[in-house]
């Protein structure tokens, strides 16, 4: 794959917000809940495809 890698910085409080641990048969993983994921996408909307942001905004109502 050939795509740009961008580093984003978060404070500790923001980094931990919305984080959950999930256990699977393959191990334990840290994941972000759907609300956190959507907030991150909207916050970084200039970096993602506009069509994706528009679909999220339609579905949030």
N, C-alpha and C positions, 0 to 999 in steps of 0.2 A: 504494500500500500504506500501511496505517496500523498501524504496530506500534512499540512503545517501543524506543528506542535506548539501550543501556546501555554505558558505558565500563568496561573491565576493565584493570587494570594488572598487568604482569609484570616481573620482573627480567630483565636481559639474558640471563642463563643460561637461565631458563625460557622466554623468548621464542624463543631459538634452538633449544631442545631439540625434536627431531623434525622440524625444518624440512628440506625437500629442494627442490632446483631441478628443474623439469621443463621440457623444451623441446618445443614443439609447432610446427606450421607457422605458428601465429599469434604466436609469441614465446616468451620464457622467463619462467616464473612460479615464485614461491616457494609451496610448499604444505606442509601438515603431514601426516605419515604417519598411518596409521589408529590406531596406538597412542596417539599424542598427541591425536588428535581424541576418542577414547573417554575418555581421562583428563580432558580438558577438560570433556566432557559430564558425567562423574560428579562432578567437582569443583564444577560449577555446577548440579547436579541440581535445586536448589530453583528454578532459573530455567527449567527445561525441563519438558516434559510427562512425568509419572510413567510412563506406558506405554512411552515410548521408553527410559527408564532401565531399566525391568524387562526389556525385550527384550535390551538390551545385557548385563545381568547374567546372563541365561539363556544367551546365546551365548558368554560368555567361558570357560565350562567345557569 
